[in-house]
Amino acid sequence: MEVAEGIVVTVDGDANIGGSENVNQNELLVPFTDKEKARLVSYTQLLGDDATRKSLLEGMSKVDAQLFDMKGNSLLIAAVCEHHLDIVEELCQSHREHIDELNSVVGTTALHVANEMEYKEAIDVLLKYGAKDTTEDDFGFTPSKWDASFKATRDLDPKDEEEPDFFVLGSEQDRTGLPIMFFPGIMSSALRIDESIHPEWIGKRLWVNVRMLVSHKINPLHAGAWIKHMNVVDGHKDPEGIRVRPIEGLPGITALSNGPFSKSSSYVFHQLVNELKKLKYGNYNMKAAGYDWRIPPSLYGQTNENYFTKWKGKIENLKKVTEKKVVILAHSMGNKVFSYFLRWILREDKMNGQQWIDDHIEVMVSVGAPWLGAPKILKSMTVGDGFDGLDWFVSKKEFCSLTRSLGSTPLLWPLRTDLLPSDHITNIQDKDSAGVFYRSMSTMKLSDSITSTSNHWNQFYKDDPLYYKGENVGNTKLELETDLPGLQCPPVKRLVCIHGKGLDTEVGHYYTTSNGNYSLDHQLTKHQKGLEIRGGIAYETKDTPQIRFENGAQGSGDGTVPFASLNFPKKWREERKFSRPLGTEIEIHEIEGGEHRKILNDKDFLRILKDILHPN
């Protein structure tokens, strides 16, 4: 498909969103909208002669702000990327004369890009013409503080390398606290390009790199390239000519982007690590388990990186150098990954595996764990779900293609839906003589309609004895199985579960269909059986009865994971269902209003963690 001036974009993945037809892997996946085409046209005009650009600028006196956003914003970002300071000034001046000062959409986006490019002269021009200085983030950083803040922090920011074995923070390392190792969740550790069809990208961050995303969107030479690098083939392989790998160590998990401005908005463990640094934690007693979250866990012990062997070695080394057992802190999907790793330990060493776990793991701190999965992932693979802060650069359809390509997403498919407020997670609009109604669709049926995700399940999970194929698995629906290995309590002595609650959280979706394609029924808004249905999405709220999970209880999850999924360890504790022969001590801490990611910075969470790390 031609999108602009003879430009053809190709990416990998399923072309028929929601359909099951076999498609050419090289077909255009995401057609550009008229607005996106305008951005590409604007970019080519910028690279053209002065007459073309001036003609466009003169025309701005006859257009409104929306049209300027389509053309002027693309020009402005392109000018920043190409370091054309005179054009940046020219565009800002024209915008002020014909419309107003730089509005939040035009100015803030350009300001963000200028920060990423460390282009101080452009920042000064943008601020002069009214680009909005964003409110202070959690680190007190705003664009107007660029000069002082960036220069002060540039040398302190972690580089994209494995950290050294030891470094000193403060006068000396704290040798009293328990060592800690972090396990991040899906999309929560940074990825780097080791091999690429674009040589200029080799050695740079892919997830997340704002300059790369800008180029992906407006540079004809890189059109569609970012999503092509992110997607995997057959659920686990990089496309031909591309090699993407995780950034090792703490630099890979503190923030997804290491730019001076976007770093604060893409934080994962950044603030938590900084809090521990205040306690004089360092690389002596603080490590990270980086991994390629795009591939299924059954391959973690088989790849060239061999994550399981690396993690085992890191834990052993932490215990050796500190002479203390290790605290494991897992967030979100990292809990399911670490639990899988422990089951791998038991399988690889049937005689001494449990003894190794008891000898090396002091406590597992589980934060925001989707023990029963998260229905939100089904929406992502069905119609796409934008990632906060990247909506301008990556469309929902592109995120849909990414989610479908990943072999890791079935790890988050909902289980034990009989414990949710409603087990009708996927609902498809239908009609009969009585009128319109909705029929429920199982996760497997939904997956079967999307070829790639069905293939991932059948290849990596269906026959995996460490996740699904246990001895007692019956023939019921996937969502209703009760004795799956993936539902077992982690075989640790002590499990401390911390999660947020009281936030509206997705538990179901209502779709219309057309030619095999799904769309959320945005017209459907109502209250039903304790759920709020808004725009085709069913939410549990703080007033939702949770009688199927706990009689007399009501509440909701953390904005991402439903309450029953977060709180499932209560079932292990009440029913005494432990995979460790001597049982597991389980503590559960619920934090009102704790959001899925932000909980890592919550003061109550930090207090609990500090008490764990310094038990005396």
N, C-alpha and C positions, 0 to 999 in steps of 0.2 A: 504494500500500500504506500502511495506517495503522500508524504505529509507536508513537505515544504521544499520548494525549489529542487525537486528531484531527489530528496533525501528518503531513503528507505530504512526503517528500523527493524531489526530482528532480535528476538529474545527467545529463550527456551521455555517450554511449559505447555500446559493445556490451553488451547485457543478457545474452546467452547466453555465459557464460564457456566458451571452447573451441569453441563452435558456430559455424555459418555462416549461420543464419537471418537474414533481414532483420528488424530490430527498430525499434520506435519510439524515436527519439532522446531522447524525453522520459520514457521509462519509468524506473522506479526501477532503478538499476544495482546497488546494494549494499544488500540487505535488512539491517536492523539485527538483531543478535543479541539474545537476551533480556537479556544483561548490558548491552548498549548501550541497550536500551529503558529499563532500570532507571535508567541515568544520566540520560536525558531526563526520565523521570518524577520523579526526585529533583530535577532542576532546577526543574520546574514546581511541585513541592511547596515548594521553598525560596521561590519567589516568591509562594506562597499565604499563608494566615494562620498565625499562631503556633501554633494548635492542631494544624494538620497536621504542622508540623515537630516539635513536642514529642511528638506521638504516635509519630512515627518514632523519635525519640531514646529514648523509653521502651522501645520494642520492641527496642532494641539489646542489652538485657540477656538477650534470649532467642535471639540469633543468634550465629553464629560469625564469625571474622575475615573469611572469604570473602564473606559476605553484606554485612558492613560495607564491604568493598572495593567492592562493587557500588553501594551506596547512599551510604555515608558519604563515600567518596572524591569522588563526584560533587558531593555537597553541599558538601564542604570546598573544592573547586576553584571551585564556583559562588560560594561566599561570598567567596573571595579576589577573584574577578573583579568581584563587585558591591560590593567594599569594605565588607562587613558584618563588621566586626571582632568585634562581640559574638557573632555566629553562629560565626565561626571559633573563638573561645574556647569557646563552648558545645559545639561538635562535638569539639574536642580533649579537653575535660574528660570528655565522655561516653565517648569512646573509651578514655581511661585507666581510667575506673571499671569499664567492662564488658568490656574486652578486654585491653589492655596499653598500653604507650607506643606512640606512632605508629610503625607498622612502615615498612619501606623503601618499599613500594608506595604506601601512603597518604601518608605524610609527605613523602617525597622528591619525589613528583609535585607536591604542593601547594606545597612549598618552591620548586621550579623555577618554577612559575607566579608565585608571589609575587615572586621575583627579577625575572622578565620584566616584571612590572607595577610594579617599583620601589616595592613596598608594604612598607616596612621594619617597620611595626607588626605586620603579619601574620607576617613572617619571625621577629620576636622571639617571638611567641606560639607559632608552630610549633616553634621550637627549644626553648622552655621545656617543651613537652609531649613532647619526645623525638624530633622529626623528625630523621632521620639526616643528619648533615653529610657530604656525599659526600667521597670521598678527593680529595686535591688533584689538580687536572688539570695540564696542561702549563704553565699560567701561574701555578700556585700559588693559584688562586682557589677558595674554598669559601664556602657560604652564610653561615657564621658570620663571614666576613671582609667581608661585604657592605658595611658602612658605610665602611670604609677603602678597600677595593678599588674599589668603584663610584665613590665620590667622586673618587678619584685618577685613574681612567681615563675617566670620563664625557666630559670635554672633549677627551680625546685620541682617542677612538674616531672612526673615519671616519664622516662623515655620508653619507646616500644621495644624493650629488650627484657630478657630474664634478669631479675634483680640479683645482685651479688649475694653470696652466702651470708655475709655479715655486714651490717653497718651500724653506726652508733647514732642514736637520736638523743640529744641532751648530753649530760655529762657522762652517763653510763647507762647500759641497758638494764631494764627491770628484770631481775631474775626470780621474782616472787610469784608473778601471775602464771596461770596455766597457759601453755602455748595454744594457738588457735589456727585453724585452717578453714578457708571459705569455699563454699560450693555454690556458684551462681546459677540462676535459672536460664530459661530459654531467652535468647536475645539479650542476655545480661553480661556477656563478656565480649571483648573486642576481637575483631578478626583482621588479619593482615594479608596483603597480596604478595605471594612469593613468586608467582609466575603469571604473566598476563599477555593478552594480545595487544595491550597498550603498554609499551615499555616504560612510559613515563609514570605509570601507576605502581610499578614493581617496588616492593619494600614499604609501601604506604598502607595506612589503615584503610580498610574497606568499610567496616562497621564500627564506628560511624565516621564518615569524612564529609564535611559539609561542602568543601570545594569540589570534591568528586561528584556529589549529588547535584550541585549547581551545573557542572559540566554535563552530567547525564541528562539534565533537563533542557539546557539551552544551546549546547555546543553540538552542531551536526556531526562532528567527528566522534563524539562520545554518546550519541543518542542511544538510550537503552542499555548502555554498557554497564552501568552500576548494577542493575537488576540481573543482568546476565552473569555477573561475577557472584552475586549473592545466591542465585538459584543453584541447586544441585540436580544432577541427573540420576534417575533411578533411586532417588532418596538418599544417596550417599557419595556420589562421585562429582568432582568438579567438571565443568564443561571442558572440551578439548582446548588445550593451549592456556588453561587457567589453573592456578593452584592457590587456594586460600587456606590459611591455617590460623589457629588462635594465637593471640599475643600472650605469652607466658607470664606468670607471676602476678604480683599486685598491680602493675600497670594495666593489665588486661581487664581488671574487674572494678577498678575505682570509678572510672567514667568511660562511657562508650566512645566519646570523642575527646581528644586531648588538646583541642583548640582552647585558647585563653577565654573565649566567651561561651562557646557551646559546651564546654566541659561541665559548667555548673548545672546546666539544664539536662545533661545526659548522665547525671551521677547514678551510680549503683551503690557501691560500697565506699565511695569517696569520703563522706562525712564520718562514717563509722570508723574507717581506717584512721582518719585524723583524730577522732576521739581516743582511739587506742594509742596513737602516737603520744598524746598528752600524758598517757600512763606509762610512757617510755617503752611501748612496744615497738619492735622493728623487725627486720628480716631474720633476726635471731629466733624469734618466737611467733611470727605471724606469716602465714603462707596462703597461697591461692591455688585452687584447682581449676586452671583454665582448660577448656575443652571446646571442640567444635560442636556447638549445640544444634547444628543442622542435621547431624546424622544420628541414627538410632543407637541406643546404648549397647545393644548386642554386638556392635562393631568396635566398641571402645577398647577392647582388649586385643583386637586383631589389626588395627591400623598400624602404620609405620610409627606413629607417635606412641601407641600403646599406653593410653591414658591410665588404665587400671594399674599397670606396673609402675608408672611414674608416681601416681598418687600413693600407692603402698610405700614406695621408697621415701617420698616426702614425709609421710606420717612417721615412718620409722626414724628418719633423720631428726625430725622435730623432737621426738621422745629422747633420742640419744643425746642431743646437744643440750636439751633443757633438763633432762632427767625427770621429766614429768609426762604423764599421759596427756593426750591431745583433746582439746575441745573442737568439735566439728560444728561449724555454723553453716547451715544450708538454707538457701532462700528459694521459695517458689519451686519450680521444677527441679532445682538442685537437690531437693529432698528425695525425689523419686530416683534421681540419678545416683545419689550417694547410697540409698537403700539397695539399688540394683548392684552397685559395687560391692556392698557387704555380702549379698547373696552370691556374687561371683567368688568372693574370698572363701565362702563356705563350700562352694562346689570345687574350687581348685585344690583345696586342702581339707578334705573331709575329716581327717583325724585331728588337725590342730587349728582349723580355721576359726572356730569360735574362741579358742584360747588366744589367738592373735588379736581378735577384736577386743576381748576383755583386757588384754595386756596393754593395748595401745590407745583405746578410745575411752576418755574419761566421761564424756557426756556428748550427746548429739543435741544441738540447739536447732530446732525446726522452726523456721519463720515463714509464715504465709504459705504453708504447704498445701498443694492441691492433691491430697491423698486420694480423692475420688475423681480427680480430673477437674476440668473447668469448661462448662458449656460454651463459653466465649470462643474457644478455639474452633468450634464447629462453624460459627458465623464467619470467622476469619477465612476458613478454607472454602466456604460456600459463596460468599459475596465480597469478601475482603474486609479488612478492618485497619484503618489508618494507625500509624504510630505517632504518638504525640510529638509535635515539633517538626515532623517530616512531611506533613500533608502537602505542602507546596511543591515539594520535590518528587514525591512518589505517590501515585494514584492508588485508590483502593484496589483497582484491578491488578495493579502491579504487586501489591502486597498479597493479593489473593494468589497470584501465580507463585510468589515466594512461599507462602504457607503450604500450598499444595506440593511444592517440590521437596519439602523437608521430610526426611525419614523419621524425624523426632516427634512430629506432632501427635501421632497416635498415643504417645506416652501421656498426653493430656486429655484424651477422649474420656467422656464421663463414664464412671463406673458406679454401681449401686445407686442408680437413679430412684430406686424405691425409697431412699432416705431423703430425697429432695422434696420441696413443697409440691412439686409436680414432676412426674417422670416423663411427661410429654415435652421433651426438649425441642425436637424438630417437628414443626407442624406445617402441613402443606394445604393451601386453599383448594377446595373442590366444590362441585355443584351437583345437585340432584333436583328432583321435582319440587322438593321442599325449599330449595334455596341454597345459599352459600354456607359451607361448613368447613372445618379443618380436620384433616386426618393426620394422626401422628406417624412419624417415620423413624425407624430405629437408626442408630448411628451406622450400623453396617449397611443398611439399605441406602442411607445417604452417601456413604463412602463408595458403594458400588456404582452410584450415578456419577462419581468423579473418579475416573479411571486411575489416576496416579495415586491417590490416597488409598484406594482399595489395594493396589499393588504393594504399597508400603506395609500395610497391615499383614497381608498374606505372606510377604517375604520375611519380615523382621519380627513380628510379634505373635502371630497365630500359633506357631510351633516352638516358641521360646520358653523353655522350662523355667527360666528365671523371671518371667513376667506373666505369661498366660497359661501355658499348657502344664498345669499341675495335675497330680494324680487324681484329685477329687473334683475336677472341673466337670460339670454336667453339660447338658445340651440346651440350656436356656439361653436367652439373649445375653450378649456381651454385657449390657448395662446392668443385668440382674445377678450375675455370678457373685458368689459370696466367698469362695475359697481360692481365689487366684493368688499365685505367689506375689503378684504386684500389690496385693491388698494386705500383705502381712506386716506386722509390726517390725520395724528394724531391729535386728538382733543385738542391741546394745544394752548395757546395764541400766543406763539412765537416759531418758528422753524428755527434754523440756520443749514444749510446744508453745509458741507465741504467735498470736494472730490478731488481726483487727476484726472489728465487727461493727454493725450498725450503719453500713453504707449500702445504697442501692446496688444490687449485684445481679448480673445476667444469669437467668436460669432456664430460659427458653426463647424460641424464635418462631415467628410466623411468616411464611413465605407465600408469594404468588409465583406461578411458573408461566413461561412463554417459550415455546420451542425448546424445551429442555433446560432453559436457563432460570435460575432462581433470583428473586428480588424480595427484599423485606417488604412486608405489607405496611407501608408507612401510614396508611389511613387507619390502621387498627390501633385504637387507643381506648382502653377500658380497665376497670378493676374486676379481677376474677379470682376467686378462691384465695384471697390474701395476697395476690400478686398484682403489681401495677404493670399493665401492658401499654407501652408507649412506642409508637412508630414501628410496631411489629416485633418489639423486644420485650420479653417478660422479665420483670425485675422482682426479686424478693426485697422487702424493705425491713426497717427495724420493727415493724408491726406484723410481719408475716408469721403466722403460726408454723412452728417446726415440729408438729405433733408426730410426723412420720419418723423423725430422728430422735426427738426427746419429748415425751409427753408433757404438755403444759408449757413448753418453751416457745419463745417467739424471738425473732431477730433476723439478721442478715449478715452477709459476708463482708469482705474487705474492699469491695468495688471491682474485684476481678474473680476471686474464688468464692463459691457459695459457702454458707455457714456450715452445712453438714460435711462438706469436703474438708474444710479447715479443722473441724472439731471431731473428725472421725476417730482420733486416738482415744476419745472418751469411750468408744465402743470396745476398743482393745482392753482398756482398763476395767470396764464394768464386766465384760465377758471373760476376762482373764485369758485372752487369746494372744499369746506371745510366741514368737519363733525362737527366742532364746530359751534354752531348757530351764534355766533358773529364774526366768521371768524378767520383766523390765519395769523399773520405777518410772512412772509417767506423771509429769506435771503439766498443767495447761494454764496458760495466762492469756486472758482475753483483754484486748485494749480497745475501749470504745472509741470509734472514729478513726482507728488506725488503718490508713490506706495501704494497699498491697506493697507498693515500693517505698513510700514515705515512712513506713513503720520502722525502717532501718535507721531512721534519724530521730525516732520518737524518744522523748526523755524517759518514759516508763520502760520502754524496751532497753535503752542503754543502762538504766539502773539494774534491771534484771541480769543483763549480760555481765556487768561489772561484778555483781555478786557471785556469779558463776566462776568468773576468771580469778577472783580473789576470795575463795570460800572462807577464809579465816578472818 
